[in-house]
Amino acid sequence: MKINARTMAKSYLGGMCDEAMSELTGMGVLVAPQTRNMEEQVIPWLLDRIVDFMKEDEATIQGSTSVVDSGFVVATDGHKATIKAKYDKIEQDRLDKIEAEKQRVIRKAERKKAREIRAKDLELEKFRDGIQRNLIFKGERQEVLKTNLLDIHGFLSKESFLGTLGGLVQQVYYIVDDIVNRFPAGLKTYMEKKVENVDDDYFTRPNNLRELIMSEHFMPFLMTYLKDLKCESIDLFLHPLCAKFLDDLECPHDDLSGLEDEQLLAFKELFLKNKPKNMMKLSKNLDTILSQLIDILAKKIPIENVNVKIDAIHHKVKLVTLPEGQVEEDYEEIIEKEAEDGTKKTETVKVAKNVDFQALVYMKVPQHEVEIEKPEQEDMEMEGKVEPMEMESTI
């Protein structure tokens, strides 16, 4: 029994000492101080240094890489900026060159324009000096109202003349045409009276300016105007075809009273058809004026409402031709020729223009106010209750 107990106790306690020593050693109880210092101080310090070294090494590598990368980025950006600035400068130089060329062209054009203006100004000044020297300073002072106002070409006369577009007859036309256009409703009462046919006294005189242009009133007015005309006459251009018409009828140009009614109508039609070119586009009011002037030249005037004797004004309408051999405008003339067999045939001959003329009109017209009587004054004059007032007028 004791033996068994001893054996069992020995078997149980046999490895207890080694295990206890190992456990204590593992727990650091039985570790040598040098070993313990190595494990507790040196090795942790060494490991920390290793870690720090590895971190420093990693930081150095990262820093070197970052420095290299940053250097490359900065260098690349700088290079790009340099290249961009270079090409921007090249482009700007190109644009500046284009703009400089444009400005050069503009300056050249402006200099050319300035030279042309200076040249024109010099020519104009020279022209003005010539006009003053040859015309104005050598001109004669005349009373305008007593001088015939001819067409702008003066019928190609070599003598000095006072001219305007269309002559005096076209100036009369401007007044008549302005009255017609300014008072379009001026014939309303006239037409109403015509329809009613109850007031014959109304038609014995013009009751307003528009009625003055009616044929029954305009002829007496025109005759009075000619009587009071201070110049010698109203000169009308006589076309070569019109002159031939009168010559064939052996009718003098200054007296058409020898023409029969049909011949006078044919002459009027031919005369109006061959008016001067500058009168062709004017209104029919001009034809009315010309037609009545021809009637005065032919002494075909109404008897009623006329207080002027025809012999006192007959000579104030003149038909004027161009000098022989001079043609102002192209025209066609029908001539009659005799054939070899004795028969007669007509042939159309074209007559070409052989003159050319230009004119310069320079006028300074003083302006001043014009007083016009009140409407009631005009009405009273028309009714014969008061004497007509003289009106100041200017051209």
C-alpha positions as a Markdown table, in Angstrom:
| # | Residue | x | y | z |
|---|---|---|---|---|
| 1 | Met | 0.0 | 0.0 | 0.0 |
| 2 | Lys | 2.7 | 2.4 | 0.9 |
| 3 | Ile | 4.7 | 1.3 | -2.1 |
| 4 | Asn | 1.8 | 2.0 | -4.4 |
| 5 | Ala | 1.2 | 5.3 | -2.7 |
| 6 | Arg | 4.8 | 6.3 | -3.2 |
| 7 | Thr | 4.9 | 5.2 | -6.8 |
| 8 | Met | 1.7 | 7.1 | -7.6 |
| 9 | Ala | 2.9 | 10.2 | -5.8 |
| 10 | Lys | 6.2 | 10.1 | -7.6 |
| 11 | Ser | 4.5 | 9.6 | -11.0 |
| 12 | Tyr | 2.3 | 12.6 | -10.3 |
| 13 | Leu | 5.1 | 14.8 | -9.0 |
| 14 | Gly | 7.8 | 13.6 | -11.4 |
| 15 | Gly | 7.4 | 16.4 | -14.0 |
| 16 | Met | 5.9 | 19.0 | -11.8 |
| 17 | Cys | 9.2 | 20.7 | -11.1 |
| 18 | Asp | 10.2 | 21.0 | -14.7 |
| 19 | Glu | 6.8 | 22.3 | -15.7 |
| 20 | Ala | 6.8 | 24.8 | -12.8 |
| 21 | Met | 10.2 | 26.0 | -13.8 |
| 22 | Ser | 9.1 | 26.3 | -17.4 |
| 23 | Glu | 6.0 | 28.1 | -16.4 |
| 24 | Leu | 7.9 | 30.5 | -14.2 |
| 25 | Thr | 10.4 | 31.0 | -16.9 |
| 26 | Gly | 7.6 | 31.8 | -19.3 |
| 27 | Met | 6.2 | 34.2 | -16.9 |
| 28 | Gly | 9.5 | 36.0 | -16.6 |
| 29 | Val | 9.9 | 35.1 | -12.9 |
| 30 | Leu | 13.0 | 33.0 | -13.4 |
| 31 | Val | 14.5 | 35.0 | -16.4 |
| 32 | Ala | 18.0 | 36.4 | -16.1 |
| 33 | Pro | 18.3 | 40.2 | -15.7 |
| 34 | Gln | 20.4 | 40.5 | -18.8 |
| 35 | Thr | 17.9 | 38.6 | -20.9 |
| 36 | Arg | 15.0 | 40.5 | -19.3 |
| 37 | Asn | 16.6 | 43.8 | -20.1 |
| 38 | Met | 17.3 | 42.6 | -23.6 |
| 39 | Glu | 13.7 | 41.6 | -24.1 |
| 40 | Glu | 12.0 | 44.5 | -22.3 |
| 41 | Gln | 14.3 | 47.4 | -23.3 |
| 42 | Val | 16.7 | 46.6 | -26.1 |
| 43 | Ile | 14.5 | 44.7 | -28.4 |
| 44 | Pro | 11.5 | 47.1 | -28.2 |
| 45 | Trp | 13.8 | 50.0 | -28.7 |
| 46 | Leu | 15.5 | 48.3 | -31.6 |
| 47 | Leu | 12.1 | 47.4 | -33.1 |
| 48 | Asp | 11.0 | 51.1 | -32.7 |
| 49 | Arg | 14.2 | 52.3 | -34.4 |
| 50 | Ile | 13.7 | 49.8 | -37.2 |
| 51 | Val | 10.1 | 51.1 | -37.7 |
| 52 | Asp | 11.3 | 54.7 | -37.5 |
| 53 | Phe | 14.0 | 54.0 | -40.0 |
| 54 | Met | 11.6 | 52.2 | -42.3 |
| 55 | Lys | 9.2 | 55.2 | -42.0 |
| 56 | Glu | 12.0 | 57.7 | -42.7 |
| 57 | Asp | 13.1 | 55.6 | -45.6 |
| 58 | Glu | 9.5 | 55.5 | -46.9 |
| 59 | Ala | 9.1 | 59.2 | -46.4 |
| 60 | Thr | 12.4 | 59.8 | -48.1 |
| 61 | Ile | 11.3 | 57.7 | -51.1 |
| 62 | Gln | 7.9 | 59.4 | -51.2 |
| 63 | Gly | 9.6 | 62.9 | -50.8 |
| 64 | Ser | 12.0 | 62.1 | -53.6 |
| 65 | Thr | 9.2 | 60.9 | -55.8 |
| 66 | Ser | 7.0 | 63.9 | -54.9 |
| 67 | Val | 9.9 | 66.3 | -55.6 |
| 68 | Val | 10.6 | 64.6 | -58.9 |
| 69 | Asp | 6.9 | 64.5 | -59.8 |
| 70 | Ser | 6.4 | 68.2 | -58.8 |
| 71 | Gly | 9.5 | 69.2 | -60.6 |
| 72 | Phe | 8.3 | 67.5 | -63.8 |
| 73 | Val | 4.8 | 69.0 | -63.4 |
| 74 | Val | 6.2 | 72.5 | -62.8 |
| 75 | Ala | 8.6 | 72.1 | -65.6 |
| 76 | Thr | 5.9 | 70.8 | -67.9 |
| 77 | Asp | 3.5 | 73.7 | -66.9 |
| 78 | Gly | 6.3 | 76.2 | -67.4 |
| 79 | His | 7.1 | 74.8 | -70.7 |
| 80 | Lys | 3.5 | 74.8 | -71.8 |
| 81 | Ala | 3.2 | 78.4 | -70.6 |
| 82 | Thr | 6.3 | 79.3 | -72.5 |
| 83 | Ile | 5.1 | 77.6 | -75.7 |
| 84 | Lys | 1.7 | 79.2 | -75.4 |
| 85 | Ala | 3.2 | 82.6 | -74.8 |
| 86 | Lys | 5.4 | 82.1 | -77.8 |
| 87 | Tyr | 2.5 | 81.1 | -80.1 |
| 88 | Asp | 0.3 | 83.8 | -78.6 |
| 89 | Lys | 2.9 | 86.4 | -79.5 |
| 90 | Ile | 3.2 | 85.0 | -83.0 |
| 91 | Glu | -0.6 | 85.2 | -83.4 |
| 92 | Gln | -0.7 | 88.7 | -82.0 |
| 93 | Asp | 2.1 | 89.7 | -84.3 |
| 94 | Arg | 0.2 | 88.3 | -87.2 |
| 95 | Leu | -3.0 | 90.2 | -86.1 |
| 96 | Asp | -1.0 | 93.4 | -85.5 |
| 97 | Lys | 0.4 | 93.0 | -89.0 |
| 98 | Ile | -3.0 | 92.6 | -90.5 |
| 99 | Glu | -4.4 | 95.5 | -88.5 |
| 100 | Ala | -1.4 | 97.6 | -89.5 |
| 101 | Glu | -2.0 | 96.8 | -93.2 |
| 102 | Lys | -5.7 | 97.8 | -92.8 |
| 103 | Gln | -4.8 | 101.0 | -91.1 |
| 104 | Arg | -2.2 | 101.7 | -93.9 |
| 105 | Val | -4.9 | 101.1 | -96.5 |
| 106 | Ile | -7.3 | 103.4 | -94.7 |
| 107 | Arg | -4.7 | 106.1 | -94.3 |
| 108 | Lys | -3.8 | 105.8 | -97.9 |
| 109 | Ala | -7.5 | 106.1 | -98.9 |
| 110 | Glu | -8.0 | 109.0 | -96.6 |
| 111 | Arg | -4.9 | 110.7 | -98.0 |
| 112 | Lys | -6.2 | 110.1 | -101.5 |
| 113 | Lys | -9.6 | 111.4 | -100.6 |
| 114 | Ala | -8.1 | 114.5 | -99.0 |
| 115 | Arg | -6.0 | 115.1 | -102.1 |
| 116 | Glu | -9.1 | 114.7 | -104.3 |
| 117 | Ile | -11.0 | 117.1 | -102.0 |
| 118 | Arg | -8.2 | 119.6 | -102.1 |
| 119 | Ala | -8.0 | 119.2 | -105.9 |
| 120 | Lys | -11.8 | 119.8 | -106.2 |
| 121 | Asp | -11.6 | 122.7 | -103.9 |
| 122 | Leu | -8.8 | 124.2 | -106.0 |
| 123 | Glu | -10.7 | 123.6 | -109.2 |
| 124 | Leu | -13.9 | 125.0 | -107.7 |
| 125 | Glu | -12.0 | 128.1 | -106.4 |
| 126 | Lys | -10.4 | 128.5 | -109.9 |
| 127 | Phe | -13.8 | 128.1 | -111.5 |
| 128 | Arg | -15.3 | 130.7 | -109.1 |
| 129 | Asp | -12.5 | 133.0 | -109.9 |
| 130 | Gly | -13.1 | 132.5 | -113.6 |
| 131 | Ile | -16.8 | 133.2 | -113.2 |
| 132 | Gln | -16.2 | 136.3 | -111.2 |
| 133 | Arg | -13.4 | 137.5 | -113.5 |
| 134 | Asn | -15.2 | 136.7 | -116.8 |
| 135 | Leu | -18.9 | 137.1 | -115.9 |
| 136 | Ile | -19.6 | 138.9 | -112.7 |
| 137 | Phe | -17.0 | 141.6 | -112.9 |
| 138 | Lys | -17.7 | 142.0 | -116.6 |
| 139 | Gly | -21.5 | 141.8 | -116.2 |
| 140 | Glu | -23.9 | 144.5 | -116.9 |
| 141 | Arg | -26.5 | 145.6 | -114.4 |
| 142 | Gln | -30.0 | 145.3 | -115.7 |
| 143 | Glu | -33.5 | 145.6 | -114.5 |
| 144 | Val | -34.7 | 142.0 | -114.3 |
| 145 | Leu | -38.4 | 142.7 | -114.7 |
| 146 | Lys | -37.7 | 144.5 | -117.9 |
| 147 | Thr | -35.5 | 141.8 | -119.3 |
| 148 | Asn | -36.9 | 138.8 | -121.2 |
| 149 | Leu | -36.6 | 135.6 | -119.3 |
| 150 | Leu | -35.5 | 132.9 | -121.8 |
| 151 | Asp | -35.0 | 129.2 | -121.6 |
| 152 | Ile | -31.8 | 128.0 | -120.0 |
| 153 | His | -30.0 | 127.8 | -123.4 |
| 154 | Gly | -31.1 | 131.3 | -124.5 |
| 155 | Phe | -32.1 | 129.7 | -127.9 |
| 156 | Leu | -28.4 | 129.4 | -128.6 |
| 157 | Ser | -28.1 | 133.1 | -129.1 |
| 158 | Lys | -24.6 | 134.7 | -129.0 |
| 159 | Glu | -26.0 | 137.7 | -127.2 |
| 160 | Ser | -26.2 | 138.0 | -123.4 |
| 161 | Phe | -29.5 | 136.8 | -121.9 |
| 162 | Leu | -31.2 | 136.1 | -118.6 |
| 163 | Gly | -32.2 | 132.4 | -118.6 |
| 164 | Thr | -33.9 | 129.9 | -116.4 |
| 165 | Leu | -35.3 | 126.4 | -116.9 |
| 166 | Gly | -38.3 | 126.7 | -119.3 |
| 167 | Gly | -38.1 | 130.4 | -119.5 |
| 168 | Leu | -40.9 | 132.7 | -118.3 |
| 169 | Val | -43.7 | 130.4 | -119.4 |
| 170 | Gln | -42.5 | 127.7 | -117.1 |
| 171 | Gln | -42.4 | 130.1 | -114.2 |
| 172 | Val | -46.1 | 130.9 | -114.9 |
| 173 | Tyr | -46.7 | 127.2 | -115.0 |
| 174 | Tyr | -45.2 | 126.7 | -111.6 |
| 175 | Ile | -47.7 | 129.2 | -110.1 |
| 176 | Val | -50.7 | 127.7 | -111.9 |
| 177 | Asp | -49.7 | 124.1 | -111.1 |
| 178 | Asp | -49.2 | 125.0 | -107.4 |
| 179 | Ile | -52.7 | 126.6 | -107.3 |
| 180 | Val | -54.3 | 123.5 | -108.8 |
| 181 | Asn | -52.4 | 121.2 | -106.3 |
| 182 | Arg | -52.9 | 123.4 | -103.2 |
| 183 | Phe | -56.7 | 123.8 | -103.7 |
| 184 | Pro | -58.0 | 120.5 | -104.9 |
| 185 | Ala | -61.5 | 121.2 | -103.5 |
| 186 | Gly | -61.6 | 124.8 | -104.9 |
| 187 | Leu | -64.1 | 123.8 | -107.6 |
| 188 | Lys | -66.7 | 122.3 | -105.3 |
| 189 | Thr | -69.0 | 125.3 | -105.2 |
| 190 | Tyr | -68.3 | 126.0 | -108.9 |
| 191 | Met | -69.5 | 122.5 | -109.9 |
| 192 | Glu | -72.5 | 122.7 | -107.6 |
| 193 | Lys | -73.6 | 126.0 | -109.2 |
| 194 | Lys | -73.1 | 124.4 | -112.6 |
| 195 | Val | -75.4 | 121.5 | -111.7 |
| 196 | Glu | -78.0 | 123.9 | -110.2 |
| 197 | Asn | -77.8 | 126.3 | -113.1 |
| 198 | Val | -79.6 | 129.0 | -111.2 |
| 199 | Asp | -76.8 | 131.6 | -110.5 |
| 200 | Asp | -75.4 | 132.9 | -113.8 |
| 201 | Asp | -73.8 | 135.9 | -112.1 |
| 202 | Tyr | -71.5 | 133.5 | -110.1 |
| 203 | Phe | -69.7 | 132.5 | -113.3 |
| 204 | Thr | -68.9 | 136.0 | -114.5 |
| 205 | Arg | -65.8 | 136.1 | -112.3 |
| 206 | Pro | -63.5 | 133.8 | -110.4 |
| 207 | Asn | -64.5 | 133.4 | -106.8 |
| 208 | Asn | -61.3 | 131.8 | -105.6 |
| 209 | Leu | -57.8 | 131.0 | -106.9 |
| 210 | Arg | -58.8 | 127.6 | -108.2 |
| 211 | Glu | -61.6 | 129.0 | -110.3 |
| 212 | Leu | -59.1 | 131.4 | -111.8 |
| 213 | Ile | -57.5 | 128.5 | -113.6 |
| 214 | Met | -60.8 | 127.6 | -115.4 |
| 215 | Ser | -60.6 | 128.3 | -119.1 |
| 216 | Glu | -63.3 | 131.1 | -119.1 |
| 217 | His | -61.4 | 133.0 | -116.4 |
| 218 | Phe | -57.8 | 132.1 | -117.1 |
| 219 | Met | -57.7 | 133.7 | -120.6 |
| 220 | Pro | -58.8 | 137.2 | -119.3 |
| 221 | Phe | -56.3 | 136.8 | -116.4 |
| 222 | Leu | -53.5 | 135.8 | -118.9 |
| 223 | Met | -54.3 | 138.7 | -121.1 |
| 224 | Thr | -54.1 | 141.1 | -118.2 |
| 225 | Tyr | -50.8 | 139.6 | -117.1 |
| 226 | Leu | -49.4 | 140.1 | -120.6 |
| 227 | Lys | -50.6 | 143.7 | -120.6 |
| 228 | Asp | -48.9 | 144.4 | -117.3 |
| 229 | Leu | -45.7 | 142.5 | -118.3 |
| 230 | Lys | -42.7 | 144.8 | -118.0 |
| 231 | Cys | -40.4 | 142.8 | -120.3 |
| 232 | Glu | -40.8 | 142.7 | -124.0 |
| 233 | Ser | -42.4 | 139.3 | -124.5 |
| 234 | Ile | -42.9 | 135.7 | -123.5 |
| 235 | Asp | -40.6 | 133.7 | -125.9 |
| 236 | Leu | -41.8 | 130.2 | -126.9 |
| 237 | Phe | -39.5 | 127.7 | -128.6 |
| 238 | Leu | -40.7 | 126.9 | -132.1 |
| 239 | His | -39.6 | 123.4 | -133.2 |
| 240 | Pro | -38.3 | 123.0 | -136.8 |
| 241 | Leu | -41.4 | 120.9 | -137.6 |
| 242 | Cys | -43.7 | 123.6 | -136.3 |
| 243 | Ala | -41.7 | 126.2 | -138.2 |
| 244 | Lys | -42.0 | 124.1 | -141.4 |
| 245 | Phe | -45.8 | 123.8 | -140.8 |
| 246 | Leu | -46.2 | 127.6 | -140.7 |
| 247 | Asp | -43.8 | 128.1 | -143.7 |
| 248 | Asp | -45.8 | 125.6 | -145.8 |
| 249 | Leu | -48.9 | 127.6 | -145.1 |
| 250 | Glu | -47.0 | 130.9 | -145.7 |
| 251 | Cys | -48.0 | 132.0 | -142.2 |
| 252 | Pro | -45.7 | 134.5 | -140.5 |
| 253 | His | -44.3 | 133.3 | -137.1 |
| 254 | Asp | -45.3 | 136.5 | -135.3 |
| 255 | Asp | -49.0 | 136.5 | -136.4 |
| 256 | Leu | -51.1 | 133.3 | -136.6 |
| 257 | Ser | -54.4 | 135.1 | -137.2 |
| 258 | Gly | -54.3 | 133.9 | -140.8 |
| 259 | Leu | -54.7 | 130.3 | -139.9 |
| 260 | Glu | -58.1 | 128.7 | -140.2 |
| 261 | Asp | -59.6 | 126.9 | -137.2 |
| 262 | Glu | -58.6 | 123.5 | -138.4 |
| 263 | Gln | -55.1 | 124.6 | -139.2 |
| 264 | Leu | -54.7 | 126.3 | -135.8 |
| 265 | Leu | -55.8 | 123.1 | -134.1 |
| 266 | Ala | -53.3 | 121.1 | -136.1 |
| 267 | Phe | -50.6 | 123.6 | -135.3 |
| 268 | Lys | -51.4 | 123.4 | -131.5 |
| 269 | Glu | -51.3 | 119.7 | -131.6 |
| 270 | Leu | -47.9 | 119.7 | -133.4 |
| 271 | Phe | -46.6 | 122.5 | -131.1 |
| 272 | Leu | -47.5 | 120.6 | -127.9 |
| 273 | Lys | -46.1 | 117.3 | -129.2 |
| 274 | Asn | -42.8 | 119.0 | -129.9 |
| 275 | Lys | -42.3 | 120.9 | -126.7 |
| 276 | Pro | -38.8 | 121.2 | -125.3 |
| 277 | Lys | -37.6 | 118.0 | -123.7 |
| 278 | Asn | -37.4 | 119.5 | -120.2 |
| 279 | Met | -41.2 | 120.3 | -120.5 |
| 280 | Met | -42.4 | 116.9 | -121.5 |
| 281 | Lys | -42.8 | 115.6 | -118.0 |
| 282 | Leu | -44.8 | 118.6 | -116.7 |
| 283 | Ser | -48.5 | 118.3 | -116.1 |
| 284 | Lys | -51.3 | 119.3 | -118.5 |
| 285 | Asn | -51.5 | 122.7 | -116.9 |
| 286 | Leu | -48.5 | 123.7 | -119.1 |
| 287 | Asp | -50.4 | 122.6 | -122.2 |
| 288 | Thr | -53.3 | 124.8 | -121.2 |
| 289 | Ile | -51.0 | 127.8 | -120.8 |
| 290 | Leu | -49.2 | 127.2 | -124.1 |
| 291 | Ser | -52.5 | 126.6 | -125.9 |
| 292 | Gln | -53.9 | 129.9 | -124.7 |
| 293 | Leu | -50.7 | 131.8 | -125.6 |
| 294 | Ile | -51.0 | 130.5 | -129.1 |
| 295 | Asp | -54.7 | 131.6 | -129.2 |
| 296 | Ile | -53.5 | 135.1 | -128.2 |
| 297 | Leu | -50.9 | 135.0 | -131.0 |
| 298 | Ala | -53.6 | 133.9 | -133.4 |
| 299 | Lys | -56.0 | 136.6 | -132.0 |
| 300 | Lys | -58.5 | 133.9 | -131.0 |
| 301 | Ile | -59.8 | 135.3 | -127.7 |
| 302 | Pro | -63.2 | 135.3 | -126.0 |
| 303 | Ile | -65.3 | 138.5 | -126.2 |
| 304 | Glu | -66.8 | 138.3 | -122.7 |
| 305 | Asn | -65.0 | 139.2 | -119.5 |
| 306 | Val | -62.1 | 140.7 | -121.5 |
| 307 | Asn | -61.0 | 144.3 | -120.8 |
| 308 | Val | -57.7 | 144.1 | -122.7 |
| 309 | Lys | -57.4 | 144.8 | -126.4 |
| 310 | Ile | -55.7 | 142.0 | -128.3 |
| 311 | Asp | -53.6 | 144.5 | -130.3 |
| 312 | Ala | -52.0 | 145.7 | -127.0 |
| 313 | Ile | -50.7 | 142.2 | -126.1 |
| 314 | His | -50.5 | 140.4 | -129.4 |
| 315 | His | -46.8 | 141.2 | -129.9 |
| 316 | Lys | -45.9 | 140.0 | -126.3 |
| 317 | Val | -46.0 | 136.4 | -127.4 |
| 318 | Lys | -43.2 | 135.4 | -129.7 |
| 319 | Leu | -42.2 | 132.1 | -131.4 |
| 320 | Val | -38.4 | 131.8 | -131.5 |
| 321 | Thr | -36.4 | 129.3 | -133.5 |
| 322 | Leu | -32.8 | 128.1 | -133.0 |
| 323 | Pro | -30.2 | 129.5 | -135.4 |
| 324 | Glu | -30.2 | 127.9 | -138.8 |
| 325 | Gly | -28.6 | 124.6 | -139.0 |
| 326 | Gln | -28.6 | 123.9 | -135.2 |
| 327 | Val | -30.8 | 121.1 | -133.9 |
| 328 | Glu | -31.4 | 120.7 | -130.1 |
| 329 | Glu | -33.0 | 117.2 | -130.2 |
| 330 | Asp | -33.2 | 114.3 | -132.6 |
| 331 | Tyr | -36.4 | 114.3 | -134.7 |
| 332 | Glu | -37.9 | 112.8 | -137.8 |
| 333 | Glu | -39.1 | 114.8 | -140.8 |
| 334 | Ile | -41.4 | 113.6 | -143.6 |
| 335 | Ile | -40.4 | 115.1 | -146.9 |
| 336 | Glu | -42.0 | 114.7 | -150.3 |
| 337 | Lys | -39.8 | 113.8 | -153.3 |
| 338 | Glu | -40.6 | 113.5 | -156.9 |
| 339 | Ala | -39.6 | 110.3 | -158.6 |
| 340 | Glu | -38.2 | 110.0 | -162.2 |
| 341 | Asp | -41.6 | 109.0 | -163.5 |
| 342 | Gly | -43.1 | 112.2 | -162.2 |
| 343 | Thr | -44.9 | 110.6 | -159.2 |
| 344 | Lys | -44.5 | 112.0 | -155.7 |
| 345 | Lys | -43.6 | 109.9 | -152.7 |
| 346 | Thr | -42.9 | 110.6 | -149.1 |
| 347 | Glu | -39.7 | 109.8 | -147.3 |
| 348 | Thr | -38.8 | 109.9 | -143.6 |
| 349 | Val | -35.6 | 111.7 | -142.8 |
| 350 | Lys | -33.9 | 111.5 | -139.4 |
| 351 | Val | -32.4 | 114.8 | -138.3 |
| 352 | Ala | -29.7 | 114.3 | -135.6 |
| 353 | Lys | -28.9 | 116.6 | -132.7 |
| 354 | Asn | -25.8 | 118.7 | -133.4 |
| 355 | Val | -25.6 | 121.0 | -130.3 |
| 356 | Asp | -24.7 | 120.5 | -126.7 |
| 357 | Phe | -24.9 | 123.0 | -124.0 |
| 358 | Gln | -24.5 | 123.2 | -120.2 |
| 359 | Ala | -25.3 | 126.0 | -117.8 |
| 360 | Leu | -24.6 | 127.0 | -114.2 |
| 361 | Val | -27.1 | 129.1 | -112.3 |
| 362 | Tyr | -25.9 | 130.6 | -109.0 |
| 363 | Met | -28.4 | 132.9 | -107.3 |
| 364 | Lys | -28.7 | 134.5 | -103.9 |
| 365 | Val | -32.3 | 135.4 | -103.2 |
| 366 | Pro | -33.0 | 137.7 | -100.3 |
| 367 | Gln | -35.9 | 136.5 | -98.1 |
| 368 | His | -38.5 | 138.7 | -96.5 |
| 369 | Glu | -42.0 | 138.3 | -95.1 |
| 370 | Val | -45.0 | 138.7 | -97.4 |
| 371 | Glu | -48.3 | 140.2 | -96.1 |
| 372 | Ile | -51.4 | 138.7 | -97.6 |
| 373 | Glu | -54.9 | 140.2 | -97.2 |
| 374 | Lys | -57.5 | 138.4 | -95.2 |
| 375 | Pro | -60.0 | 136.0 | -96.9 |
| 376 | Glu | -62.9 | 138.4 | -96.3 |
| 377 | Gln | -61.0 | 141.1 | -98.1 |
| 378 | Glu | -60.6 | 138.8 | -101.1 |
| 379 | Asp | -64.3 | 138.0 | -101.0 |
| 380 | Met | -65.2 | 141.6 | -101.0 |
| 381 | Glu | -62.9 | 142.3 | -103.9 |
| 382 | Met | -64.5 | 139.5 | -105.9 |
| 383 | Glu | -68.0 | 141.0 | -105.2 |
| 384 | Gly | -66.7 | 144.4 | -106.4 |
| 385 | Lys | -67.4 | 146.1 | -103.1 |
| 386 | Val | -63.8 | 147.4 | -102.6 |
| 387 | Glu | -60.8 | 148.1 | -104.7 |
| 388 | Pro | -58.3 | 145.2 | -104.9 |
| 389 | Met | -55.4 | 145.5 | -102.6 |
| 390 | Glu | -51.9 | 145.3 | -104.0 |
| 391 | Met | -49.9 | 142.3 | -102.7 |
| 392 | Glu | -46.2 | 142.3 | -102.2 |
| 393 | Ser | -44.6 | 139.3 | -103.9 |
| 394 | Thr | -41.1 | 138.0 | -104.4 |
| 395 | Ile | -39.4 | 135.4 | -106.5 |
